[in-house]
Amino acid sequence: MYNLEGKIALVTGAGGERGIGRAIAVRLAQEGANVVVNDISNNGRGSWGGMPAVVDEIKSLGKDAIGVTGSVADSNQVDAIVDAALERFGRIDILVNNAGALAGADRVPVVELEESEFDRIISVNLKGTFLMSRAVARHMLTREPGGKIINISSVSGKKGSARFAAYCSSKFGVIGFTQVLAQELAPHKVNVNAICPSLVETERVMDMATVLRPDGMTAAEYGDAMVETSNTNVPLGRIAQAEDAARTAAWLASEESEYITGESIILSGGSAMI
């Protein structure tokens, strides 16, 4: 276990029931951190309670937490998110840029890709990472040295895939941005790293299945097939889980990783040795 007692973490895109953001927020709390949970709305899918449910889960662990709604793609809303965190806790020690745009009409060949869809993906995945990092880094530079910024990229930020032009562009960009920011903040003892998961078994599998499914298959059938393919083809024998990303994030947030910066860690069970 890692000792994050007294640390304040801000995790974006953390309102989903089975998402990476929730798993990271809860794991950081288990390690001792108080957590600011962000998502674009309070609402969850179906019967899931959304961001308030994540806040309650963290409080049940004996740690403090607040939920702050807002879009990471809007600089004014980003400033409001960071201001709310600082007003409640007075500092931010750990930032996890996890918020991501939902798969949709962007998952088409480049010749069919609408400019608005390309912009939608870039604005959340890449611009959002920039805006949140800039706002939190400005705060980190005003206090004693030290801090951790963790960006969620993807194996698709290491290798392109057909029909994923906007997504791959955004995640390649996150890796480049991570390297730049790591160099700029290193003198201030702020570590900046990225996690690059392969397919993770979250609600987003169904989102992808809905837009990528071939004719003759339902979204549910194709989603199951995507999971089974991962279970079969991944050398470690299973698809990635949100908790796998959370374990990596907890290590990167801790003092155990203090000599690691500018890295993009592949989390693929051996399926993407790039």
Secondary structure, 3 states (H helix, E strand, C coil): CCCCCCCEEEECCCCCCCCHHHHHHHHHHHCCCEEEEEECCCCCCCCCCCHHHHHHHHHHCCCCEEEEECCCCCHHHHHHHHHHHHHHHCCCCEEEECCCCCCCCCCCCHHHCCHHHHHHHHHHHHHHHHHHHHHHHHHHCCCCCCEEEEEECCHHHCCCCCCCHHHHHHHHHHHHHHHHHHHHHHHHCEEEEEEEECCECCCHHHHHHHHHCCCCCCHHHHHHHHHHHHHHHCCCCCCECHHHHHHHHHHHHCHHHCCCCCCEEEECCCCCCC
